[in-house]
Amino acid sequence: MSVETRLFALAQENLELGRDPDWDLKLSESDISSMDAVAFIKLVNHEFGIEIPAEALGEIDTMRSLAKYIEAAA
């Protein structure tokens, strides 16, 4: 399963967006609360066996950039 496919499934299962995730929409514009975003990043860390440092989160502003970060960390 690709990183994007798994991220898509995790977002659908864990984020109450009311729609499919938009890969290029800035996360700050996607109606995700900061608490939900933190919980989602923790879930992503666990799911992919990585640790995204807080300083990297400033560079990760879309689901697509999150997928690219995960792929580079693997």
C-alpha positions as a LaTeX table, in Angstrom:
\begin{tabular}{lrrr}
\hline
Residue & $x$ (\AA) & $y$ (\AA) & $z$ (\AA) \\
\hline
Met1 & 0.00 & 0.00 & 0.00 \\
Ser2 & 1.40 & 3.38 & $-0.94$ \\
Val3 & 2.03 & 6.14 & 1.59 \\
Glu4 & $-0.66$ & 8.33 & $-0.01$ \\
Thr5 & $-3.21$ & 5.51 & 0.02 \\
Arg6 & $-2.58$ & 4.77 & 3.71 \\
Leu7 & $-2.63$ & 8.49 & 4.64 \\
Phe8 & $-5.91$ & 8.90 & 2.77 \\
Ala9 & $-7.43$ & 5.99 & 4.70 \\
Leu10 & $-6.11$ & 7.31 & 8.04 \\
Ala11 & $-7.53$ & 10.76 & 7.33 \\
Gln12 & $-10.93$ & 9.33 & 6.39 \\
Glu13 & $-10.98$ & 7.15 & 9.51 \\
Asn14 & $-9.69$ & 9.72 & 12.01 \\
Leu15 & $-10.42$ & 13.25 & 10.81 \\
Glu16 & $-13.99$ & 14.47 & 10.69 \\
Leu17 & $-13.71$ & 16.41 & 7.44 \\
Gly18 & $-17.12$ & 15.58 & 5.99 \\
Arg19 & $-15.38$ & 15.03 & 2.64 \\
Asp20 & $-12.37$ & 13.31 & 1.14 \\
Pro21 & $-9.04$ & 14.90 & 2.12 \\
Asp22 & $-7.72$ & 17.44 & $-0.39$ \\
Trp23 & $-4.04$ & 16.66 & $-0.98$ \\
Asp24 & $-3.12$ & 20.22 & $-1.89$ \\
Leu25 & $-5.27$ & 22.20 & 0.56 \\
Lys26 & $-3.26$ & 23.73 & 3.36 \\
Leu27 & $-3.98$ & 21.87 & 6.58 \\
Ser28 & $-4.67$ & 25.19 & 8.30 \\
Glu29 & $-7.49$ & 25.76 & 5.79 \\
Ser30 & $-9.04$ & 22.31 & 6.09 \\
Asp31 & $-11.18$ & 22.84 & 9.21 \\
Ile32 & $-9.02$ & 20.50 & 11.30 \\
Ser33 & $-8.65$ & 21.68 & 14.88 \\
Ser34 & $-5.13$ & 21.95 & 16.25 \\
Met35 & $-5.91$ & 19.17 & 18.73 \\
Asp36 & $-7.08$ & 16.87 & 15.93 \\
Ala37 & $-3.99$ & 17.76 & 13.87 \\
Val38 & $-1.67$ & 16.87 & 16.76 \\
Ala39 & $-3.51$ & 13.58 & 17.34 \\
Phe40 & $-3.33$ & 12.80 & 13.62 \\
Ile41 & 0.43 & 13.45 & 13.49 \\
Lys42 & 0.90 & 11.15 & 16.49 \\
Leu43 & $-1.12$ & 8.50 & 14.68 \\
Val44 & 0.95 & 8.97 & 11.52 \\
Asn45 & 4.17 & 8.67 & 13.55 \\
His46 & 2.94 & 5.39 & 15.02 \\
Glu47 & 1.53 & 4.01 & 11.76 \\
Phe48 & 4.68 & 4.67 & 9.73 \\
Gly49 & 7.23 & 4.08 & 12.50 \\
Ile50 & 8.69 & 7.58 & 12.24 \\
Glu51 & 9.02 & 10.61 & 14.50 \\
Ile52 & 8.20 & 13.91 & 12.84 \\
Pro53 & 10.06 & 16.58 & 14.83 \\
Ala54 & 8.17 & 19.75 & 15.75 \\
Glu55 & 10.50 & 21.88 & 13.63 \\
Ala56 & 9.59 & 19.85 & 10.53 \\
Leu57 & 5.88 & 20.52 & 11.01 \\
Gly58 & 6.32 & 24.08 & 9.74 \\
Glu59 & 7.34 & 22.65 & 6.36 \\
Ile60 & 4.48 & 20.15 & 6.26 \\
Asp61 & 1.47 & 22.23 & 5.26 \\
Thr62 & $-0.53$ & 19.84 & 3.05 \\
Met63 & $-1.33$ & 16.13 & 3.02 \\
Arg64 & 0.86 & 15.84 & $-0.08$ \\
Ser65 & 3.85 & 17.38 & 1.72 \\
Leu66 & 3.20 & 15.04 & 4.66 \\
Ala67 & 3.29 & 12.06 & 2.29 \\
Lys68 & 6.55 & 13.29 & 0.74 \\
Tyr69 & 8.08 & 13.75 & 4.19 \\
Ile70 & 7.11 & 10.19 & 5.18 \\
Glu71 & 8.52 & 8.76 & 1.96 \\
Ala72 & 11.82 & 10.62 & 2.47 \\
Ala73 & 12.03 & 9.44 & 6.09 \\
Ala74 & 11.52 & 5.79 & 5.13 \\
\hline
\end{tabular}
